[in-house]
Amino acid sequence: MTTDIRILGPGCFRCQALYENTLLAVGELGLDAEITKVEDISEMLTRGIMATPALVVDDQVVMAGNVPSPHRVGELLSHFFASRTDG
């Protein structure tokens, strides 16, 4: 099953950096994922995101307001998937 990963933000340099770091992390983890940049302000507000960029995985906000390194994005994704299978 393909994982839906979204990078939400206004399209700034930080958003692009998170997008690129996410691409690297997904590649290193070997995930089957579709990564999309979303610049729709209404989607950000609907999700309650007040600081960008934000990392959203399968409709859950995983992180918002900073640009983690590719390694840290990988840790966040690994933790997300581990907690999803635990419950």
Backbone as CSV, one residue per row, in Angstrom:
resi,resn,N_x,N_y,N_z,CA_x,CA_y,CA_z,C_x,C_y,C_z
1,MET,0.835,-1.178,0.000,0.000,0.000,0.000,0.881,1.243,0.000
2,THR,0.618,2.149,-0.885,1.394,3.378,-1.006,1.038,4.345,0.113
3,THR,2.050,4.896,0.736,1.874,5.875,1.797,1.743,7.260,1.177
4,ASP,0.774,8.036,1.658,0.568,9.404,1.191,1.305,10.350,2.132
5,ILE,2.321,11.024,1.606,3.084,11.988,2.385,2.899,13.347,1.746
6,ARG,2.529,14.328,2.575,2.318,15.687,2.078,3.208,16.658,2.847
7,ILE,3.778,17.592,2.107,4.531,18.692,2.695,3.654,19.920,2.518
8,LEU,3.172,20.467,3.633,2.289,21.616,3.586,3.051,22.883,3.926
9,GLY,2.858,23.904,3.108,3.493,25.195,3.333,3.252,26.115,2.161
10,PRO,3.623,27.380,2.310,3.340,28.367,1.267,4.247,28.292,0.043
11,GLY,5.183,27.361,0.024,6.071,27.226,-1.136,7.406,27.913,-0.942
12,CYS,7.759,28.165,0.295,9.008,28.862,0.608,10.216,27.912,0.531
13,PHE,11.383,28.474,0.772,12.622,27.707,0.766,12.565,26.576,1.792
14,ARG,12.020,26.845,2.975,11.925,25.826,4.018,11.033,24.667,3.585
15,CYS,9.966,24.971,2.892,9.067,23.920,2.402,9.790,23.037,1.388
16,GLN,10.538,23.659,0.494,11.302,22.914,-0.502,12.359,22.050,0.176
17,ALA,13.003,22.588,1.216,14.026,21.824,1.935,13.405,20.601,2.608
18,LEU,12.237,20.762,3.229,11.574,19.618,3.855,11.167,18.589,2.804
19,TYR,10.695,19.053,1.661,10.330,18.151,0.566,11.547,17.313,0.147
20,GLU,12.676,17.982,-0.066,13.886,17.277,-0.492,14.388,16.321,0.590
21,ASN,14.345,16.751,1.850,14.786,15.881,2.946,13.868,14.666,3.073
22,THR,12.599,14.866,2.807,11.635,13.757,2.863,11.893,12.779,1.726
23,LEU,12.178,13.295,0.539,12.522,12.415,-0.591,13.725,11.539,-0.241
24,LEU,14.743,12.143,0.352,15.943,11.387,0.730,15.617,10.324,1.781
25,ALA,14.839,10.710,2.791,14.498,9.772,3.868,13.672,8.605,3.342
26,VAL,12.704,8.888,2.497,11.857,7.835,1.934,12.703,6.887,1.091
27,GLY,13.634,7.441,0.324,14.525,6.612,-0.479,15.405,5.722,0.385
28,GLU,15.951,6.282,1.466,16.819,5.506,2.358,16.046,4.399,3.064
29,LEU,14.779,4.678,3.416,13.964,3.676,4.100,13.341,2.666,3.132
30,GLY,13.364,2.990,1.837,12.768,2.106,0.840,11.254,2.046,0.928
31,LEU,10.634,3.162,1.313,9.174,3.196,1.446,8.490,3.349,0.097
32,ASP,7.326,2.753,-0.020,6.452,2.966,-1.166,5.583,4.155,-0.804
33,ALA,5.968,5.338,-1.273,5.272,6.552,-0.863,5.112,7.512,-2.031
34,GLU,4.023,8.250,-1.993,3.794,9.354,-2.920,3.946,10.627,-2.115
35,ILE,4.891,11.476,-2.516,5.183,12.711,-1.784,4.677,13.893,-2.606
36,THR,3.858,14.722,-1.961,3.232,15.847,-2.643,3.469,17.126,-1.855
37,LYS,3.788,18.210,-2.555,3.855,19.525,-1.920,2.470,20.163,-2.050
38,VAL,1.956,20.684,-0.936,0.637,21.298,-0.913,0.782,22.734,-0.431
39,GLU,0.316,23.683,-1.260,0.411,25.098,-0.919,-0.957,25.703,-0.621
40,ASP,-1.964,24.880,-0.428,-3.329,25.322,-0.185,-3.498,25.739,1.281
41,ILE,-3.646,27.030,1.504,-3.769,27.567,2.861,-4.982,26.985,3.576
42,SER,-6.081,26.762,2.863,-7.281,26.229,3.519,-7.035,24.824,4.066
43,GLU,-6.237,24.008,3.379,-5.917,22.679,3.905,-5.083,22.787,5.175
44,MET,-4.160,23.735,5.203,-3.347,23.933,6.405,-4.230,24.347,7.582
45,LEU,-5.147,25.267,7.337,-6.035,25.727,8.400,-6.966,24.615,8.860
46,THR,-7.477,23.819,7.937,-8.358,22.702,8.281,-7.646,21.714,9.193
47,ARG,-6.372,21.523,8.970,-5.585,20.589,9.781,-5.045,21.229,11.059
48,GLY,-5.294,22.530,11.233,-4.836,23.221,12.427,-3.354,23.540,12.426
49,ILE,-2.756,23.593,11.252,-1.327,23.873,11.141,-1.118,25.381,11.182
50,MET,-0.405,25.826,12.203,-0.146,27.250,12.370,1.298,27.619,12.049
51,ALA,2.184,26.637,11.968,3.590,26.872,11.639,3.964,25.934,10.504
52,THR,4.634,26.467,9.506,5.031,25.663,8.356,6.544,25.627,8.264
53,PRO,7.052,24.653,7.534,6.340,23.605,6.812,5.849,22.519,7.762
54,ALA,4.938,21.702,7.235,4.406,20.589,8.015,4.545,19.304,7.219
55,LEU,4.753,18.222,7.941,4.863,16.892,7.354,3.621,16.111,7.755
56,VAL,2.837,15.702,6.759,1.593,14.971,7.003,1.718,13.603,6.341
57,VAL,1.484,12.555,7.131,1.591,11.188,6.627,0.242,10.502,6.819
58,ASP,-0.325,10.030,5.715,-1.623,9.352,5.745,-2.628,10.125,6.600
59,ASP,-2.744,11.430,6.327,-3.703,12.345,6.965,-3.406,12.664,8.426
60,GLN,-2.227,12.333,8.930,-1.860,12.689,10.297,-0.673,13.649,10.265
61,VAL,-0.796,14.755,10.985,0.308,15.706,11.082,1.386,15.078,11.965
62,VAL,2.563,14.889,11.400,3.678,14.254,12.102,4.613,15.308,12.694
63,MET,4.731,16.461,12.008,5.670,17.488,12.428,5.270,18.796,11.769
64,ALA,5.465,19.901,12.474,5.196,21.211,11.885,6.137,22.249,12.483
65,GLY,6.511,23.202,11.651,7.239,24.366,12.123,8.750,24.328,12.036
66,ASN,9.326,23.244,11.516,10.780,23.225,11.352,11.168,22.345,10.181
67,VAL,12.464,22.343,9.885,12.985,21.553,8.771,13.993,20.554,9.318
68,PRO,13.530,19.345,9.642,14.450,18.338,10.150,15.354,17.800,9.038
69,SER,16.492,17.284,9.441,17.431,16.673,8.498,16.791,15.427,7.884
70,PRO,17.350,14.929,6.774,16.831,13.686,6.208,16.827,12.542,7.231
71,HIS,17.886,12.478,8.047,17.957,11.427,9.071,16.798,11.553,10.059
72,ARG,16.524,12.777,10.504,15.442,12.997,11.465,14.082,12.722,10.830
73,VAL,13.894,13.084,9.558,12.637,12.754,8.871,12.457,11.241,8.858
74,GLY,13.543,10.521,8.593,13.482,9.060,8.612,13.073,8.533,9.975
75,GLU,13.616,9.126,11.042,13.229,8.727,12.394,11.749,8.995,12.644
76,LEU,11.267,10.157,12.212,9.855,10.494,12.387,8.956,9.506,11.643
77,LEU,9.342,9.184,10.418,8.545,8.242,9.630,8.582,6.849,10.253
78,SER,9.755,6.416,10.689,9.871,5.099,11.324,9.017,5.030,12.581
79,HIS,9.065,6.084,13.386,8.258,6.139,14.608,6.767,6.128,14.266
80,PHE,6.382,6.860,13.232,4.984,6.902,12.803,4.497,5.501,12.435
81,PHE,5.274,4.806,11.631,4.849,3.461,11.192,4.875,2.456,12.330
82,ALA,5.834,2.587,13.241,5.898,1.683,14.393,4.685,1.881,15.299
83,SER,4.307,3.133,15.527,3.154,3.386,16.408,1.850,2.967,15.747
84,ARG,1.820,3.005,14.436,0.614,2.604,13.700,0.408,1.092,13.783
85,THR,1.499,0.338,13.792,1.380,-1.127,13.854,1.235,-1.648,15.287
86,ASP,1.631,-0.813,16.271,1.499,-1.207,17.674,0.045,-1.235,18.140
87,GLY,-0.762,-0.343,17.568,-2.121,-0.188,18.084,-3.091,-0.993,17.351
